[in-house]
Amino acid sequence: MKPPVGAYVVDTRTERIGVVMGHEGPYVQLRPYGGGREWDADPGVVRHATPAERLRAATAYANARSRGEVP
């Protein structure tokens, strides 16, 4: 699967939700919801995030921001 840039996906190898930032060689470049360090994922282990997974990521980021853990 080669998801488009900006799509919300799940890296099934790590169970992390990320936003597709680009494609580099055979990999999909992902960034955590709300920002952070990018990581490369194999396109074969990436799937589109469900609405519930996107909501969970947004809630986790909002909670971390309210605690002052992220800018």
C-alpha positions as CSV (number, residue, x, y, z in Angstrom):
1,M,0.0,0.0,0.0
2,K,1.3,3.4,-0.9
3,P,-0.9,5.9,1.0
4,P,-1.0,9.5,-0.1
5,V,0.9,12.3,1.7
6,G,-1.3,13.6,4.6
7,A,-3.1,10.3,5.2
8,Y,-3.5,9.0,8.7
9,V,-2.1,5.4,8.9
10,V,-1.2,2.8,11.4
11,D,2.2,1.1,11.4
12,T,1.1,-2.4,12.3
13,R,4.6,-3.4,13.2
14,T,4.7,-0.8,16.1
15,E,1.0,0.0,16.4
16,R,1.8,3.7,16.1
17,I,-0.5,6.1,14.4
18,G,1.2,8.5,12.0
19,V,0.7,11.0,9.2
20,V,2.3,10.2,5.9
21,M,5.0,12.8,5.2
22,G,6.4,11.3,2.0
23,H,7.9,8.2,0.3
24,E,11.6,7.6,0.3
25,G,12.8,4.6,-1.6
26,P,10.8,1.6,-0.6
27,Y,9.6,3.2,2.7
28,V,6.7,5.4,3.8
29,Q,7.9,8.2,6.0
30,L,5.5,8.8,9.0
31,R,5.3,11.5,11.7
32,P,3.4,11.1,14.9
33,Y,0.1,12.9,15.3
34,G,0.9,16.3,16.6
35,G,4.5,16.3,15.4
36,G,7.7,14.6,16.5
37,R,10.4,12.6,15.0
38,E,9.6,10.8,11.7
39,W,10.2,7.1,11.2
40,D,10.3,4.9,8.1
41,A,7.8,2.1,7.7
42,D,7.5,-0.7,5.3
43,P,4.5,-0.1,3.0
44,G,3.4,-3.7,3.5
45,V,2.8,-3.2,7.2
46,V,0.9,0.1,6.9
47,R,-2.9,0.4,6.9
48,H,-5.3,3.4,7.0
49,A,-6.3,4.5,10.5
50,T,-9.9,4.1,11.5
51,P,-11.9,7.1,12.7
52,A,-11.6,5.7,16.3
53,E,-7.8,5.4,16.0
54,R,-7.5,9.0,14.7
55,L,-9.7,10.2,17.6
56,R,-7.6,8.3,20.1
57,A,-4.4,9.9,18.7
58,A,-5.9,13.4,18.8
59,T,-7.1,12.9,22.4
60,A,-3.7,11.6,23.6
61,Y,-2.0,14.6,22.0
62,A,-4.5,17.1,23.5
63,N,-4.0,15.5,27.0
64,A,-0.2,15.6,26.7
65,R,-0.4,19.2,25.6
66,S,-2.6,20.1,28.5
67,R,-0.1,18.5,30.9
68,G,2.7,20.6,29.3
69,E,4.5,17.5,27.9
70,V,4.4,18.8,24.3
71,P,4.3,22.4,22.9
